Amino acid sequence: MKFENNYLTSIFLFACFFAGCKVKQPVTSEKISFECQKSFTFIKNEIIENEGSWYEFKDMENLYEEYDKGNFNFPFNPCLVGKNKAFLRNLLGEPHREAISKRDSINTLVYCFSKSCIEEKSFGGMGGVGLIFFFDENELVKDFYTQIGLVEHYKTLDR
């Protein structure tokens, strides 16, 4: 009888432990896909090309709402890694510069967010305000760099 109670208790504790572990939902591809889709939709709808031919946000308040939630990687987050040039062109429009030099391992797209960025004559780099995407040998984003100062500016606001 004592053995049976210990056995049943062990099974009960194991079942509770297993059920408890299942309650904690791991980050799934569905959640990641939702977050990525949210970022992509935001970029598509909120980033526009202005009359000066550089890109800007339609309404910074929409971006700041995400920052208020502590989402400081929004909308330029790791979801963009692994995407191809066609995807970026569809998402953002035509880049201001594209640099490809197989000899020097340069393969970039530059999207400018300022007049100075548009006017600079760099090859494969960016000194002005904007986004630069670096591609691997398969033409997929391996890394990107944002030089827009969005989070820095947001942190100076009295919100």
Residue pairs with C-beta under 8 A, 6 or more apart in sequence:
32 79
35 77
35 79
36 77
36 79
39 74
39 75
39 76
39 77
39 79
40 75
40 79
40 91
42 62
42 63
42 66
42 74
42 75
43 75
43 76
43 91
43 92
44 91
45 58
46 57
46 58
46 59
46 62
46 63
46 75
47 55
47 56
47 57
47 58
47 92
48 55
48 56
48 57
48 58
49 55
49 93
50 56
52 115
52 118
53 96
53 118
54 96
54 112
54 113
54 114
54 115
54 117
54 118
54 130
55 92
55 93
55 111
55 112
55 113
55 130
56 113
57 63
63 74
63 75
63 150
63 154
64 154
64 157
64 159
66 74
66 75
67 74
67 150
67 151
67 154
68 159
72 151
76 131
76 144
76 146
80 88
80 133
80 141
80 144
81 141
81 142
81 143
81 144
82 140
82 141
83 91
83 140
83 141
84 139
84 140
84 141
85 109
85 135
85 139
88 95
88 109
88 133
88 141
89 95
92 111
92 131
93 111
95 109
95 110
95 111
96 110
96 111
96 112
96 117
96 118
96 130
97 108
97 109
97 110
97 122
97 126
98 108
98 109
98 110
99 106
99 107
99 108
99 110
99 123
99 124
100 106
100 107
100 108
101 107
101 123
101 124
104 124
106 123
106 124
107 134
107 135
107 136
107 139
108 124
108 125
108 132
108 133
108 134
108 135
109 132
109 133
109 135
110 117
110 126
110 130
110 131
110 132
110 133
111 130
111 131
111 132
111 133
112 118
112 126
112 128
112 129
112 130
113 128
113 129
113 130
113 131
113 148
114 128
114 129
114 130
116 127
116 128
116 129
117 126
117 127
117 128
117 129
117 130
118 128
119 128
120 126
120 127
120 128
125 132
126 132
126 145
126 147
128 147
129 147
129 148
129 149
130 147
130 148
131 144
131 145
131 146
131 147
131 148
132 144
132 145
132 147
133 141
133 143
133 144
134 141
134 142
134 143
134 144
134 145
135 141
135 142
136 142
